[in-house]
C-alpha cells in the first residue's frame, strides 16, 4: 500500500527543503512546481495559451517561459492570476494524477506530493494526509527579500496571493516548523517519516 503525503505551506516556508529531507528518508517526491514547468515547456499547448493571454513578453530567449516576468504580471492582479490558474491547473492536475497513480501501482510505500497551492487548487483530494510547513512571518519575509530580490510591495502581493498560513495549518494533519535551523527541521522530518512508515500495513 502507498501513502501519499501532501506537503504545502506559504511561499518561502521551505517546502522544497522539507520534501528533500523526506527523500533522504526514502520517500519518492513529486513536485507540483516541476510539473508546472513540464506543462509549459516550449511547444506545449499550455505555453501557447499563456502567450495568447499575456503576450510574448513572458518568453525568455529560446521560447522558454520567463516565470518571473509572468509572476510580475499576475501576482498583483487577481483576475489575471485566476486566468493563469484556469489555464495551468488542469494540465498540472492531469500530470500529477498520472504520476501518483503510477507510484501507487508500483506500491511505493511513501510518496510526497509537494504543492504550494495544494488547498487553493483543490489538490488535497489526491493525497492521504497533509503536512503544512510553517515559518515565522518575519523569517519568511527575510527569505523572500534575499532569495527573490523582492521589494516590500511585491512580497506583500505574493503573500496575499496564497491562503493565510493559519488556514493551511487548520486543514493539515501534521505541521513542521521551519523557522529554526536545518537540523531542527530535519529532526521533525525524520520523526514524522518514521511515524508514517510505522502506520503503513506490513
C-alpha positions in Angstrom: 0.0 0.0 0.0 1.2 3.5 -0.8 0.7 6.6 1.4 0.7 9.9 -0.4 1.7 12.8 1.9 0.9 16.3 0.6 3.3 19.0 1.6 2.2 22.6 1.4 2.9 25.9 3.1 3.3 29.5 2.3 5.9 31.0 -0.1 9.5 30.7 1.2 8.3 28.4 4.0 10.8 25.7 3.0 8.5 23.2 1.4 11.2 22.0 -1.1 13.8 21.7 1.7 11.4 19.6 3.8 10.5 17.5 0.7 14.2 16.8 0.1 14.6 15.7 3.7 11.7 13.2 3.2 13.5 12.0 0.0 16.6 11.4 2.2 14.3 9.2 4.4 13.3 7.1 1.4 10.2 8.9 0.2 9.6 9.5 -3.5 8.9 13.2 -4.2 6.6 14.5 -6.8 6.8 18.3 -7.1 3.9 20.3 -8.4 6.4 23.1 -9.3 8.3 20.7 -11.6 5.0 19.5 -13.1 4.1 23.2 -13.7 7.4 23.6 -15.5 6.8 20.5 -17.6 3.3 21.7 -18.8 4.7 25.0 -20.1 7.7 23.5 -21.9 8.5 25.2 -25.3 6.0 24.0 -27.9 3.4 22.9 -25.3 -0.3 23.8 -25.8 -0.4 25.4 -22.3 2.5 27.7 -23.1 0.7 28.8 -26.3 -2.3 29.6 -24.3 -0.3 31.7 -21.9 1.4 33.7 -24.7 -2.0 34.3 -26.3 -3.3 35.6 -22.9 -0.3 37.6 -21.6 1.7 38.4 -24.7 5.2 37.4 -26.0 6.8 39.4 -23.2 6.5 36.4 -20.9 9.0 34.5 -23.0 12.7 34.4 -22.5 15.2 33.9 -25.3 14.7 30.5 -26.8 11.0 30.5 -26.3 11.2 29.4 -22.6 8.7 30.8 -20.2 10.1 33.6 -18.1 8.4 32.7 -14.9 9.4 35.9 -13.1 8.0 38.1 -15.9 4.7 36.2 -15.7 4.7 36.4 -11.9 5.1 40.2 -12.1 2.0 40.4 -14.3 -0.3 38.2 -12.2 0.6 38.4 -8.5 -0.7 42.0 -8.2 -3.7 41.3 -10.5 -6.3 38.7 -9.0 -8.3 38.4 -12.3 -5.1 37.8 -14.3 -3.9 35.2 -11.7 -7.3 33.5 -11.9 -7.0 33.2 -15.6 -3.4 31.8 -15.2 -4.7 29.2 -12.8 -7.6 28.2 -15.1 -5.1 27.6 -17.9 -2.4 25.7 -16.0 -4.1 23.8 -13.1 -6.0 21.3 -15.3 -2.8 20.3 -17.1 -0.8 20.1 -13.9 -3.7 18.0 -12.3 -3.6 15.5 -15.2 0.2 15.0 -14.9 0.0 14.8 -11.1 -2.8 12.2 -11.1 -1.0 10.1 -13.7 2.3 10.2 -11.8 0.7 9.4 -8.4 -1.3 6.5 -10.0 1.9 5.1 -11.4 3.6 5.2 -8.0 0.5 3.6 -6.3 0.6 0.8 -8.9 4.3 0.3 -8.1 3.4 0.1 -4.4 5.9 2.7 -3.4 5.5 2.9 0.4 5.7 6.7 0.9 5.2 9.4 -1.7 5.5 13.1 -1.0 3.4 15.4 -3.3 4.9 18.9 -2.8 2.4 21.6 -3.8 2.3 25.2 -2.7 -1.3 25.6 -3.8 -2.5 22.2 -2.6 -5.6 23.6 -0.9 -6.1 26.5 -3.3 -6.2 24.1 -6.3 -8.4 21.5 -4.5 -5.5 19.1 -4.9 -5.8 17.7 -1.3 -8.1 15.1 -2.7 -5.1 13.5 -4.4 -3.3 12.8 -1.1 -3.9 10.7 2.0 -2.5 13.1 4.6 -1.4 16.8 4.5 1.7 18.3 6.1 1.8 22.1 6.3 5.3 23.7 6.7 5.1 26.9 8.7 7.6 29.6 9.2 7.8 32.8 11.4 6.4 35.6 9.2 9.5 37.8 9.8 11.8 34.9 8.7 9.5 34.3 5.7 9.8 38.0 4.6 13.6 37.9 5.0 13.9 34.8 2.9 11.7 36.3 0.2 13.7 39.6 0.1 17.0 37.7 0.0 16.1 34.8 -2.3 13.9 36.6 -4.9 15.2 40.1 -4.5 11.7 41.4 -4.0 10.6 44.7 -2.6 8.1 45.1 0.2 5.1 45.6 -2.1 6.0 42.6 -4.2 6.4 40.5 -1.1 3.0 41.5 0.2 1.4 40.8 -3.2 2.8 37.2 -3.2 1.8 36.6 0.4 -1.7 37.8 -0.3 -2.0 35.5 -3.4 -1.9 32.4 -1.1 -4.1 31.3 1.7 -3.1 32.5 5.2 -0.7 30.2 7.0 -3.1 29.6 9.8 -5.8 28.4 7.4 -3.4 25.8 5.9 -2.4 24.7 9.5 -6.1 24.3 10.4 -6.6 21.9 7.5 -3.4 19.9 7.9 -2.8 16.5 9.6 0.8 17.4 10.5 2.8 20.6 11.0 6.5 21.2 10.8 8.0 24.5 11.9 10.9 25.5 9.6 11.7 28.8 11.4 14.8 27.4 13.1 18.0 25.7 11.9 18.1 23.0 9.2 18.9 20.4 11.9 15.9 21.3 13.9 13.7 20.9 10.8 15.4 17.6 9.9 14.7 16.1 13.3 11.0 16.9 12.8 11.0 15.4 9.4 12.8 12.2 10.5 10.3 11.7 13.4 7.3 12.1 11.1 8.8 9.9 8.4 9.3 7.1 11.0 5.8 7.6 12.3 4.3 7.4 8.8 6.3 4.3 7.9 5.1 2.7 11.2 1.4 3.2 10.2 1.8 1.6 6.8 0.4 -2.0 6.5 3.1 -4.7 6.6 
